[in-house]
Amino acid sequence: MTRTKPTNYEAAKRMVSVGEKVTAENMVTRLIESRRREIPTKRSLSAKMKKDPDFVTIGANRGPTIFQRIS
């Protein structure tokens, strides 16, 4: 089995520890700091996190949506 580079979303997901609260903007900043070449938009990253069972949506009122990783 060959080892492949993780997708942008998988890379972003690995940067969040269990129990940590983050926003999509925080995730993009972390990806930039880790020198990823391709970076997803905040909107696409947020949409994927809303559908992912590993994340819980905490707040979405007029500001950025806050996510917490549960597993």
Short mmCIF file of the C-alpha atoms (twelve columns), coordinates in Angstrom:
data_MODEL
# 
_entry.id   MODEL 
# 
loop_
_atom_site.group_PDB 
_atom_site.id 
_atom_site.type_symbol 
_atom_site.label_atom_id 
_atom_site.label_alt_id 
_atom_site.label_comp_id 
_atom_site.label_asym_id 
_atom_site.label_seq_id 
_atom_site.Cartn_x 
_atom_site.Cartn_y 
_atom_site.Cartn_z 
_atom_site.pdbx_PDB_model_num 
ATOM 1  C CA . MET A 1  0.000   0.000  0.000  1 
ATOM 2  C CA . THR A 2  1.439   3.362  -0.986 1 
ATOM 3  C CA . ARG A 3  1.359   6.260  1.364  1 
ATOM 4  C CA . THR A 4  -0.370  9.347  -0.018 1 
ATOM 5  C CA . LYS A 5  -0.449  12.953 1.036  1 
ATOM 6  C CA . PRO A 6  -3.565  13.747 3.112  1 
ATOM 7  C CA . THR A 7  -6.290  15.863 1.543  1 
ATOM 8  C CA . ASN A 8  -6.594  19.486 2.591  1 
ATOM 9  C CA . TYR A 9  -9.472  18.671 4.916  1 
ATOM 10 C CA . GLU A 10 -7.683  15.685 6.498  1 
ATOM 11 C CA . ALA A 11 -4.616  17.856 7.105  1 
ATOM 12 C CA . ALA A 12 -6.740  20.563 8.722  1 
ATOM 13 C CA . LYS A 13 -8.566  18.015 10.857 1 
ATOM 14 C CA . ARG A 14 -5.302  16.573 12.193 1 
ATOM 15 C CA . MET A 15 -4.261  20.006 13.439 1 
ATOM 16 C CA . VAL A 16 -7.146  20.158 15.918 1 
ATOM 17 C CA . SER A 17 -6.826  18.256 19.176 1 
ATOM 18 C CA . VAL A 18 -9.808  16.588 20.830 1 
ATOM 19 C CA . GLY A 19 -11.810 19.059 22.929 1 
ATOM 20 C CA . GLU A 20 -10.299 22.122 21.255 1 
ATOM 21 C CA . LYS A 21 -12.573 24.902 19.989 1 
ATOM 22 C CA . VAL A 22 -11.657 26.477 16.634 1 
ATOM 23 C CA . THR A 23 -13.092 28.495 13.778 1 
ATOM 24 C CA . ALA A 24 -12.559 27.882 10.069 1 
ATOM 25 C CA . GLU A 25 -10.334 30.970 9.953  1 
ATOM 26 C CA . ASN A 26 -8.083  29.491 12.657 1 
ATOM 27 C CA . MET A 27 -7.789  26.310 10.604 1 
ATOM 28 C CA . VAL A 28 -6.779  28.209 7.460  1 
ATOM 29 C CA . THR A 29 -4.164  30.146 9.436  1 
ATOM 30 C CA . ARG A 30 -2.685  26.909 10.767 1 
ATOM 31 C CA . LEU A 31 -2.516  25.447 7.268  1 
ATOM 32 C CA . ILE A 32 -0.711  28.549 6.007  1 
ATOM 33 C CA . GLU A 33 1.766   28.398 8.910  1 
ATOM 34 C CA . SER A 34 2.464   24.728 8.205  1 
ATOM 35 C CA . ARG A 35 3.245   25.718 4.601  1 
ATOM 36 C CA . ARG A 36 0.578   23.708 2.826  1 
ATOM 37 C CA . ARG A 37 0.524   24.521 -0.877 1 
ATOM 38 C CA . GLU A 38 -3.196  24.215 -1.430 1 
ATOM 39 C CA . ILE A 39 -5.452  25.787 1.144  1 
ATOM 40 C CA . PRO A 40 -9.246  25.370 1.192  1 
ATOM 41 C CA . THR A 41 -11.475 28.402 1.553  1 
ATOM 42 C CA . LYS A 42 -13.004 29.166 4.934  1 
ATOM 43 C CA . ARG A 43 -16.445 28.546 3.504  1 
ATOM 44 C CA . SER A 44 -15.659 25.080 2.120  1 
ATOM 45 C CA . LEU A 45 -13.811 24.094 5.276  1 
ATOM 46 C CA . SER A 46 -16.733 25.214 7.443  1 
ATOM 47 C CA . ALA A 47 -19.224 23.261 5.288  1 
ATOM 48 C CA . LYS A 48 -17.201 20.057 5.651  1 
ATOM 49 C CA . MET A 49 -16.822 20.531 9.408  1 
ATOM 50 C CA . LYS A 50 -20.598 20.959 9.804  1 
ATOM 51 C CA . LYS A 51 -21.161 17.560 8.147  1 
ATOM 52 C CA . ASP A 52 -18.321 15.769 9.959  1 
ATOM 53 C CA . PRO A 53 -19.437 13.682 12.987 1 
ATOM 54 C CA . ASP A 54 -16.088 14.379 14.710 1 
ATOM 55 C CA . PHE A 55 -17.019 18.059 15.141 1 
ATOM 56 C CA . VAL A 56 -19.863 19.735 17.057 1 
ATOM 57 C CA . THR A 57 -21.096 23.172 16.032 1 
ATOM 58 C CA . ILE A 58 -21.143 25.470 19.053 1 
ATOM 59 C CA . GLY A 59 -22.075 28.913 17.797 1 
ATOM 60 C CA . ALA A 60 -23.226 30.429 14.522 1 
ATOM 61 C CA . ASN A 61 -24.786 33.773 15.485 1 
ATOM 62 C CA . ARG A 62 -23.681 36.654 13.234 1 
ATOM 63 C CA . GLY A 63 -20.019 35.841 13.823 1 
ATOM 64 C CA . PRO A 64 -17.762 33.011 12.785 1 
ATOM 65 C CA . THR A 65 -19.016 29.493 13.503 1 
ATOM 66 C CA . ILE A 66 -17.160 27.805 16.359 1 
ATOM 67 C CA . PHE A 67 -16.477 24.090 16.172 1 
ATOM 68 C CA . GLN A 68 -15.327 21.690 18.868 1 
ATOM 69 C CA . ARG A 69 -13.691 18.384 18.072 1 
ATOM 70 C CA . ILE A 70 -15.232 15.518 20.043 1 
ATOM 71 C CA . SER A 71 -13.233 12.568 18.690 1 
# 
